[in-house]
């Protein structure tokens, strides 16, 4: 047996190939479709929820302001000063 022509070779060449061109194009199309769905549905939904949140915040601030105005000694209290005694002389 000679070393110039071995029966079994332990050195084998293995090439690793990535995805094909069609698979890459398909992956890009799917990615762009997902991004489009996000921009079409999620972004307007976030804007609407932000608007609703601001309106609820404004509603509670206005409600709190009126409640505070009707508190004792507030500008809309409506009570008379009970400490003043009016006497007939």
PEBEL-V518305 format. One record per backbone hydrogen bond with DSSP energy under -0.5 kcal/mol. NH is the residue of the N-H (numbers start at 1). CO is the residue of the C=O. Records with the same first field share a line. If there is no record, write none. Layout:
NH->CO / CO
//
This chain:
5->2
12->10
14->12
17->15
24->20
25->21
26->22
27->23
28->24
29->25
30->26
31->27
32->28
33->29
34->30
35->31
36->32
37->33
38->34
39->35
40->36
41->37
42->37 / 38
43->38
45->41
46->42
47->43
48->44
49->45
50->46
51->47
52->48
53->49
54->50
55->51
56->52
57->53
58->54
59->55
60->56
61->57
62->58
63->59
64->60
65->61
66->62
67->63
68->64
69->65
70->66
71->67 / 68
74->71
76->69
77->74
82->80
84->81
85->83
86->84
87->85
89->87
//
